[in-house]
């Protein structure tokens, strides 16, 4: 959706959260700058809550580079129903870390 935002949450060495906010254009430019490195994101588990024309999708994932797992985490996705399709309005992403492992309920 035009104006959609992506926010990447990370934990610093001191355990305090840090944030990076991107527009869709920012994200596309960052991915293009990465070159031809193939990354594959696979959904582990998903839950969807919906009320009327709004939805929240909670999706745990694993990220692989050249077949090897390089990260896991959770996407929190907000969407609205348009005239013909659902549209993503925002995505928050937090990668798993030693101080914030994925809870068992978000694993397959």
DAWO-V217659 format. One line per field, one symbol per residue. ss: DSSP state (H for helix, E for strand, L for the rest). phi: phi as a letter, one per 40 degrees, with the letter a starting at -180 (. if undefined). Layout:
ss: ???
phi: ???
//
This chain:
ss: LLLLEEEEEEELLLLLEEEEEEEHHHHHHHHHHLLLLLEEEEEEEEEEEEELLEEEEEEEEEEEELLEEEEEEEEEEEEEELLLLEEEEEEEEEELELLELLLHHHLL
phi: .dgcbbbbbbbcdcgccbbbbbcccdccccccccgcccbbbbccabbbbbbfbbabbbbcabbbbfgbcbabibbbbbabcccbacbcbabbbbccadcbcccdcbbc
//
